Amino acid sequence: MLCAIYRSNKRDQTYIYIEKQDDFSKVPEELMTNFGKPIFVMTLSLDSRERLASADIVRVKQDLTEKGFYLQVPPPIESLLQQPEEYGWSTED
């Protein structure tokens, strides 16, 4: 399975994977508007890979097959102030 990967010119660390290079026909118009101008990154064969650096390869393949595209967004930024007890910090002075 081949896919073409594009990065967003509007949103940092946001990528869209599609089945065929330059064919965005299966991507909803609203998503494309928010994504911005797609900038081609590479064509990638998913068949020879067991994993991807920043995406779940099983989910990528599933979304490409079922929806015709996969949207990769950056992970949420973790705030150390939200759960201080997880880091052994006290919220009391």
N, C-alpha and C positions, 0 to 999 in steps of 0.2 A: 504494500500500500504506500503510494507516494502522496505527499502533501506539500503545499507551498505555505511558507510562513511569512507573515507581514507584521511589522511593528506599527504602532499608532504614532502619528505625529502630534497628537493631543495629550495622550496619557502615557506617562512614564511606565515602563515595564509591562506594557499591555500588548499582547500579540494575538493575531487571529490565524488559525490554521484552516486552509481550505483544500478541497480535493484537487483542483486544477488551477494552475497559475493564472492570475488575472480574471478568474471566474467567480465573482461575488454574488451571483444570481440567487444563491440559497441563503445568503446572509440578510436578515431583516433590515429594511431601510433605516429604521430608527437606530439600530445598532451601528450601522455604517456612519450615520450622521454623528453619533457620539464618539465613534472610534477615530474619525478624522481621515485624512489622506493616508491610505495604507502604503508603507514603504517596504518593498520586497527585501527579505532577509536571506532566504535560502529555500531550496527544495530539499526535502528530507524523505528518505525511505524508512518507514516505520517497521517494515517486515524484519529487517536485520537487527533491530534494537530490542532490548529487554526493558529499558527504562529511558526516561528523559531527565534532563537536569532539573527542570522546574515545573514539570507537569506529569500527571499520572498517565502513562502510555495507554493503559487499558481504557481510561476515560476518553482520551484523545481519539483513539480508534473507534470507540462506540459513538461518540458525538459526530465524527466525520461520516460514519455509516448511516446513522439515524437522522442527523440534522443537516449534514453537508458542510459543517464548520465546527471549530472548537475555539472558544475564547479563553485566553490565558490572562488572568489579571494578577497583579502583585499581591502577595500575602498582606494581611492587615499589619500595620505597625503596632508592635507591642509596647504598651506603656508600662513602665516600671511603677508608676504611681497608682495604677488601677488595682493591683493585687500585691501590695507590699509584703503581706505575711508569707507569700510564696517564696520570697527571697530572704526571709528571716528578719525583716524590718518591722519595726513597730510603728503604728500610726499615732501612738500616743507619745507626748513629750515627756 
